[in-house]
Amino acid sequence: MTVSPADIHAAHDRIADGIVRTPLVHSRTLSEICGTEIWLKLENLQYTASFKDRGALNKLLSLNDAEKAAGVVAASAGNHAQAVAWHASRLGIDATIVMPVSTPLVKVSNTEKLGARIVLRGDGVGDAADYADKLSASTGAALVHPYDDDAIIAGQGTVALEILDQQADIEMLVVPVGGGGLVAGCAIAAKDINPEIEIVGVETVMYPSMHAGVFGDTDRLTGGVSIADGISVKSPGARTLPVVEDLVSRIDLVREEEIETAIHLFAEIEKQVVEGAGATGLGAILASPKAYAGRRVALIVSGGNIDMRLLSSVLMRGLVRTGRLLRLGVQISDLPGNLARVTELIARLGGNIVEVEHERWYRDVPVRMAQIEILVEVRNSGDGHSLAEGLADAGFPARVLGTEYTPG
């Protein structure tokens, strides 16, 4: 193990003036839902909205004067890019960030605004990382790796120091896992303070790279487009894997639906914008509540950088999934005033109409009838069928249609 608890304490002192000491808050409602005592470490409240600020700043401050003068280079399409760009700019260090050609323009623009020079190269982060290595070798710029670096690991471990200072009796620490820098640093720090604390890592089913590395289940397929893109890493770090093997109790795997549900709950209950990777801890508890039942659990909400269109889609899909947004198919005779009567009846039955589609040409509808499809918001999951029954009782045959809905 190349990073010691002393390294993490030193990092904590070194970066204290440059990062946010984020709050650790108890969630009464999520605790009731999940059957465990849940505390949230809100790293989404860092300046660049992720824990990556910690490791990036520690790495930059660990450089000597000659290295700082030569500048730094990093490869990332997300949070690491913004953290390196921001802190390098603050410290007067030239930073070059290599991003894949496919990186969304908003991420390129945001990173550039933070002061970095952007180079677009390669089809994915792996290609970008290869080019960053070449730039580092040819220019003498220091490479700032996103996770497989001792200074990065030590910086990320300061999250655990803060958690246990804020709430010393935490029994379980649940940490999102990509390359492993955060979970490794936190495990080293937390186990030094409390050897009995349990460290649980969380990966997506699509990218179980650390799980495969620890347990040797290399037959698991890795790849795909995950909402938790911040931890969509194909291989764990050489430095982080041994730490996880030694100090982490288990690695839970979560599905996309569980992550979406967690993002929705964070927004609806805690009023927190949380990205996919940051929501995986809550997703793991929702998926396997018995594994966490009755424990005092701290979840590291690792970041909040989620595209607003994606967030909007997740929230709408959450309403559909919980039965609070649904489509009703209603047949009415094609006479003046009938549509108004249907909408008035829906309102009296407690539904809020979001959209209405009126179609006279359905082949399976009698020629003197019309089919209406109505997108309705209701209070509870059972209200949709009550609406359909109420409409039918009033002479308007109705049924709840499929729940699939794509916001337009």
C-alpha positions in Angstrom: 0.0 0.0 0.0 1.7 3.2 -1.2 -0.6 5.7 0.4 -0.6 6.0 4.2 -3.1 7.5 6.6 -0.5 10.2 7.3 -0.5 11.1 3.6 -4.2 11.6 3.7 -4.1 13.8 6.8 -1.3 15.8 5.2 -3.5 16.2 2.1 -6.4 17.3 4.2 -4.3 20.1 5.7 -2.8 21.0 2.3 -6.1 21.4 0.4 -8.2 22.9 3.2 -8.2 26.4 1.9 -9.0 25.4 -1.7 -12.0 23.1 -1.4 -15.4 23.1 0.3 -15.8 21.2 3.6 -19.1 19.7 2.4 -22.0 19.0 4.8 -22.9 15.6 6.1 -26.6 15.6 6.5 -29.0 13.1 7.9 -32.0 12.2 5.6 -34.9 11.2 7.8 -37.1 10.4 4.8 -34.6 8.3 2.9 -33.9 6.5 6.2 -37.5 5.7 6.6 -37.8 4.5 3.0 -34.7 2.3 3.2 -35.0 1.0 6.7 -31.5 2.2 7.7 -30.0 5.4 9.1 -28.7 7.3 6.1 -26.3 10.2 6.1 -25.3 12.1 2.9 -21.9 13.5 2.3 -22.8 16.1 -0.3 -19.7 16.3 -2.5 -22.0 17.7 -5.3 -21.6 21.0 -3.5 -17.9 21.3 -4.3 -17.1 24.3 -6.7 -16.9 22.0 -9.8 -19.7 19.9 -8.3 -17.6 16.7 -7.5 -15.1 15.2 -5.1 -12.5 15.4 -7.9 -11.6 18.8 -6.6 -9.8 17.2 -3.7 -7.5 14.9 -5.5 -6.7 17.3 -8.3 -5.8 20.1 -5.9 -3.6 17.8 -3.8 -1.8 16.6 -6.9 -1.2 20.1 -8.2 0.1 21.3 -4.8 2.4 18.4 -4.5 4.3 19.5 -7.7 7.6 21.2 -7.3 8.3 24.6 -8.8 9.9 23.2 -12.0 6.9 20.9 -12.5 4.5 23.7 -12.0 6.3 25.8 -14.5 6.2 23.0 -17.1 2.4 22.7 -16.7 0.1 19.7 -16.4 -1.9 17.5 -18.8 -4.9 15.3 -18.0 -7.3 13.2 -20.0 -11.0 13.3 -19.1 -14.4 13.9 -20.5 -16.0 14.9 -17.2 -15.4 15.8 -13.5 -11.6 15.3 -13.5 -11.2 17.6 -16.4 -13.1 20.4 -14.7 -11.3 19.9 -11.4 -7.8 20.0 -12.9 -8.7 23.0 -15.1 -10.1 25.0 -12.2 -7.4 24.4 -9.6 -4.6 24.8 -12.2 -6.0 28.1 -13.2 -6.3 29.3 -9.6 -2.6 28.3 -9.0 -1.3 29.8 -12.2 -0.4 26.5 -13.7 -0.9 25.9 -17.5 -3.2 22.9 -18.0 -4.0 21.0 -21.1 -7.0 18.6 -21.0 -7.3 15.9 -23.7 -10.9 15.0 -24.3 -12.4 12.5 -26.7 -13.8 13.9 -30.0 -17.3 12.7 -28.9 -17.3 14.8 -25.7 -20.5 16.9 -25.5 -19.8 20.5 -26.5 -21.2 21.8 -23.1 -18.5 19.8 -21.3 -15.8 21.1 -23.6 -17.0 24.6 -23.1 -17.3 24.4 -19.3 -13.8 23.0 -19.0 -12.4 25.7 -21.3 -14.1 28.4 -19.3 -12.3 27.1 -16.2 -9.0 28.0 -17.8 -7.6 24.9 -19.5 -6.5 24.4 -23.1 -8.6 21.7 -24.7 -7.3 19.1 -27.2 -9.9 16.9 -28.8 -8.4 13.5 -29.7 -9.6 9.9 -30.0 -12.9 8.1 -29.9 -13.0 7.5 -26.2 -11.3 8.3 -22.9 -8.8 5.5 -23.5 -7.6 7.1 -26.7 -7.5 10.5 -25.0 -5.4 9.1 -22.2 -2.9 7.6 -24.6 -2.5 11.0 -26.3 -2.2 12.7 -22.9 0.7 10.3 -22.1 2.4 11.3 -25.3 1.9 15.0 -24.6 3.4 14.6 -21.1 6.4 12.7 -22.5 7.1 15.2 -25.3 6.5 18.5 -23.4 7.6 17.6 -19.9 4.1 18.5 -18.5 3.2 16.5 -15.4 0.4 13.9 -16.0 -2.5 14.2 -13.6 -4.1 10.8 -13.7 -7.8 10.6 -12.6 -7.3 7.9 -10.1 -4.1 5.8 -10.3 -1.8 8.3 -8.5 -0.8 8.4 -4.9 -1.5 12.2 -4.5 -4.9 11.8 -6.1 -5.8 8.8 -3.8 -4.7 10.8 -0.8 -6.7 13.8 -1.8 -9.9 11.7 -2.3 -9.4 10.1 1.1 -10.0 13.4 2.8 -13.7 12.8 2.2 -13.7 10.0 4.8 -11.7 12.1 7.3 -14.4 14.8 7.1 -17.2 12.2 7.4 -15.8 10.7 10.6 -15.0 14.1 12.1 -18.6 15.2 11.4 -20.3 11.9 12.6 -17.9 9.6 14.4 -20.3 6.7 14.9 -20.8 5.9 11.2 -20.8 2.1 10.8 -20.7 1.8 7.1 -19.3 3.9 4.3 -20.8 3.4 0.8 -18.6 4.7 -2.0 -19.1 4.9 -5.8 -16.3 3.0 -7.6 -14.9 3.7 -11.0 -11.1 3.5 -11.2 -11.0 3.2 -7.4 -9.3 6.4 -6.3 -12.1 7.6 -4.0 -12.9 4.2 -2.5 -9.2 3.4 -1.9 -8.4 6.7 -0.2 -11.5 6.6 1.9 -10.9 3.0 3.0 -7.3 3.8 4.1 -8.5 6.9 6.1 -11.6 5.4 7.6 -10.1 2.0 8.6 -7.2 3.9 10.3 -9.7 5.8 12.4 -12.1 3.0 13.0 -10.9 -0.5 12.1 -14.5 -1.8 12.6 -16.1 0.4 10.0 -17.4 -1.4 6.9 -16.5 -0.1 3.5 -18.8 -1.0 0.6 -18.0 -0.1 -3.0 -20.7 0.3 -5.7 -20.3 -0.2 -9.4 -22.8 -0.4 -12.3 -23.7 -3.7 -13.8 -22.4 -2.4 -17.1 -19.0 -1.5 -15.7 -18.1 -4.0 -12.9 -14.3 -3.7 -13.5 -13.2 -3.5 -9.8 -15.6 -6.3 -8.9 -14.0 -8.4 -11.7 -10.5 -7.5 -10.5 -11.2 -8.4 -6.9 -13.2 -11.6 -7.5 -11.7 -12.7 -10.8 -15.1 -12.9 -12.5 -13.6 -11.7 -15.8 -16.4 -13.2 -17.8 -18.6 -10.3 -16.9 -19.2 -8.0 -19.9 -18.0 -4.5 -19.5 -19.4 -1.7 -21.7 -22.5 0.2 -22.8 -23.9 3.6 -22.3 -24.6 4.0 -18.5 -26.2 7.0 -16.8 -23.4 6.7 -14.3 -20.8 7.8 -16.9 -18.5 9.1 -14.1 -17.7 5.5 -13.0 -17.9 3.8 -16.4 -14.3 2.6 -16.2 -13.1 -0.6 -18.0 -10.2 -1.4 -15.7 -9.3 -0.6 -12.1 -6.1 1.2 -11.1 -3.0 -0.7 -10.4 -2.6 1.2 -7.1 -6.2 1.1 -6.1 -7.0 -2.6 -6.7 -4.8 -4.0 -3.9 -6.3 -1.5 -1.4 -9.8 -2.5 -2.3 -8.9 -6.2 -2.0 -7.5 -5.5 1.5 -9.9 -3.1 3.0 -13.3 -3.1 1.2 -15.9 -5.5 2.5 -17.8 -6.0 -0.8 -18.7 -4.4 -4.1 -22.4 -4.1 -4.9 -23.6 -3.8 -8.5 -26.5 -1.6 -9.4 -28.7 -1.5 -12.5 -29.7 1.5 -14.5 -33.2 1.6 -13.2 -32.0 1.7 -9.6 -29.7 4.6 -10.4 -32.5 6.5 -12.1 -34.8 5.9 -9.1 -32.1 7.2 -6.8 -31.5 10.4 -8.8 -35.3 11.0 -8.7 -35.4 10.5 -4.9 -32.5 12.8 -4.4 -34.2 15.6 -6.4 -37.7 15.0 -5.0 -36.9 14.4 -1.3 -33.5 16.1 -0.7 -33.8 18.8 -3.4 -30.3 17.8 -4.5 -29.1 17.5 -8.1 -27.1 14.3 -8.3 -25.4 12.7 -11.3 -25.6 9.0 -12.0 -22.3 8.0 -10.3 -23.2 10.0 -7.2 -26.6 8.2 -6.9 -25.2 4.7 -7.0 -24.9 4.3 -3.3 -28.6 5.0 -2.7 -29.4 2.8 -5.7 -27.5 -0.1 -4.0 -29.5 0.3 -0.8 -32.8 0.5 -2.7 -31.8 -2.7 -4.6 -30.8 -4.7 -1.5 -32.2 -3.0 1.7 -31.7 -6.1 3.9 -27.9 -5.8 3.3 -27.9 -2.3 5.0 -30.9 -2.7 7.4 -30.4 -1.1 10.8 -26.9 0.3 10.1 -25.7 3.9 10.4 -24.6 4.5 6.8 -22.8 7.4 5.1 -23.3 7.7 1.4 -20.8 9.7 -0.6 -22.8 11.7 -3.1 -19.8 12.1 -5.3 -21.0 14.6 -7.9 -23.8 16.7 -9.4 -22.8 17.2 -13.0 -25.7 15.8 -14.9 -27.0 17.1 -18.2 -30.2 19.1 -17.7 -32.0 17.3 -20.5 -31.0 14.0 -19.0 -32.1 15.0 -15.6 -35.5 16.2 -17.0 -36.0 12.8 -18.7 -35.1 10.9 -15.5 -37.5 12.9 -13.5 -40.4 12.4 -16.0 -39.6 8.7 -16.2 -39.7 8.6 -12.4 -43.2 9.9 -12.4 -44.2 7.3 -15.0 -42.4 4.5 -13.0 -44.3 5.4 -9.8 -47.6 5.6 -11.6 -48.0 9.4 -11.1 -47.9 10.2 -14.8 -49.9 8.0 -17.1 -51.7 7.8 -20.4 -55.4 7.3 -20.6 -57.2 6.1 -23.8 -60.7 7.4 -23.8 -63.4 6.9 -26.5 -66.0 9.6 -27.0 -68.8 10.2 -29.5 -67.6 12.7 -32.0 -70.1 15.5 -30.9 -69.5 19.1 -29.8 -68.8 19.5 -26.1 -67.8 15.8 -25.3 -64.1 16.6 -25.0 -64.9 19.4 -22.6 -67.0 17.1 -20.5 -64.2 14.5 -20.4 -61.6 17.1 -19.3 -63.9 18.5 -16.6 -64.6 15.0 -15.3 -60.9 14.2 -15.1 -60.4 17.4 -13.1 -63.2 16.5 -10.7 -61.6 13.0 -10.2 -58.3 14.6 -9.2 -56.3 14.3 -12.4 -54.1 17.1 -13.9 -54.0 17.0 -17.7 -50.6 17.5 -19.2 -51.2 16.7 -22.9 -54.2 15.7 -25.1 -54.1 14.0 -28.5 -57.4 13.7 -30.4 -57.7 11.2 -33.2 -60.7 10.4 -35.4 -59.1 8.0 -37.8 -58.2 4.9 -35.6 -59.4 1.8 -37.5 -60.5 0.0 -34.4 -62.7 2.9 -33.3 -66.3 3.2 -34.7 -66.7 5.8 -37.4 -69.0 8.0 -35.2 -66.5 7.9 -32.3 -63.1 9.5 -31.6 -60.1 8.2 -29.6 -58.5 10.6 -27.1 -55.1 9.9 -25.5 -54.6 12.0 -22.4 -51.4 12.3 -20.5 -52.5 12.8 -16.8 -50.6 13.5 -13.6 -52.2 12.0 -10.5 -51.4 11.9 -6.8 -50.8 8.2 -6.3 -50.1 5.1 -8.3 -53.6 3.7 -7.9 -55.4 6.9 -9.0 -55.0 6.2 -12.7 -57.3 3.1 -12.6 -59.7 5.1 -10.5 -59.8 7.8 -13.2 -60.5 5.2 -15.9 -63.3 3.6 -13.8 -64.8 7.1 -13.1 -64.8 8.0 -16.8 -66.3 4.6 -17.8 -69.1 5.1 -15.2 -69.9 8.4 -16.8 -70.3 6.8 -20.2 -66.8 7.4 -21.6 -65.0 4.0 -22.0 -61.4 4.4 -20.8 -58.3 2.4 -20.0 -54.8 3.0 -18.8 -52.4 2.7 -21.7 -48.7 1.6 -21.6 -46.5 3.5 -19.2 -43.9 4.4 -21.8 -43.6 8.1 -22.3 -40.9 10.2 -23.8 -41.0 13.9 -22.9 -41.3 15.9 -26.1 
